[in-house]
Amino acid sequence: MSDWAIAAAAERSVYVHIPFCHRQCPYCDFAVVDMSTDTSPVDRYVAAVEAEIGMAAPWGELHAVNLGGGTPSILAASQVERVVAALRRRFGLAAGAEVSIEANPEDVTLEYAEALVAAGVNRISLGVQSFDGAVLRYLGRAHTPDQAAAAVRNARAAGMRTVNLDLILGSPGESLDSWLNTVRTALLLGTEHLSAYALTVERGTSLSRSVTAGAAAPDPDDQADKYEALEEAAELEHYEVSNWAAPGHQCRYNLTTWSQGEYEAIGLGAHGHRNGARTRNYRRLDVYLDHVEAGRRPVQGSEAAGPWERERERVFLGLRVRAGVEAGSAGCALLDSAPGRRFLAAGVIELAGSTLVVTRPLLTDAVAREVLTLPEPT
Ligand code: SF4
């Protein structure tokens, strides 16, 4: 395995899903509990999360914790503290462990950020998306560019070790200048980590219905131009297809998942990977709560992949990391296949020693899709 993968695969992580959002964003197809239409008690959910953590199999000290969603910053800081404390009790946290939370900018006051740090959180991932007010309105976000900048400053002043900004590129109506201004503003604010994803139209979303009714759709060529502009402008290391970081600020939790490492899943609909098996929790809130409150783990299913599936998955995931992935048998099978030979001839992939690298990150998904269809060598 590559050095990064050896280190990350050995780490123990936990993902905690917080499904609540103030309201569903028009482009989002995540299974969220929309608080504008469902006033489900958040505190009852937090108690269930604490109970579920208590039921998890013992493991050893954690290297990374990720509170994702949904909108975890819907939780009061005292509720976040309860979740982190339950993880400490059950597993312990290794020295220097990454404890990360996703947050909406409008939630991150200085007081809130300080309380998160006091609870043990040291990394915050802010759903900034853009520093252009018109783009934010198009995306249905509740915050303004000024609120996003204030959230970054508050997180930094509170002592967060790493501040990540999530950005969305290529919304219809976003000019290249607007996008570059978003990137430059993020860098001027001193962020140590950027994640950037192209806007996609997911089936069943309100954005999809608008596009079907004739609204402009995102343009893949425009998105490719903006991705390349980001690559040029970002003063951070481009370490994964959609992620840039200053030295020492790569996301440990994500590196674990890309290296096929193991992580415990806690919360509604959460997916985990323990003891070689992929697990998934129930996705319906009432079913999830019924299970946990009856003292049962809310796991709906668990599948252990065979050796070839695991090998394909290892390369599929590892190709996302710019340092590349040990080719192994799935990488060699790709290089022997007709699509693999075409990618190699076009310079889209290359073999550096025994490491397989995608040289054109925008084509990573196309390469990875081929890996998943490779038949087992005979
Ligand atoms: S805040 Fe995030 S998770 Fe919630 S609806 Fe919007 S995009 Fe989806």
Residues whose N, C-alpha, C, O or C-beta is under 5 A from the ligand:
A	BS01	SF4	C21 R23 Q24 C25 C28 F30 V32 G69 G70 T71
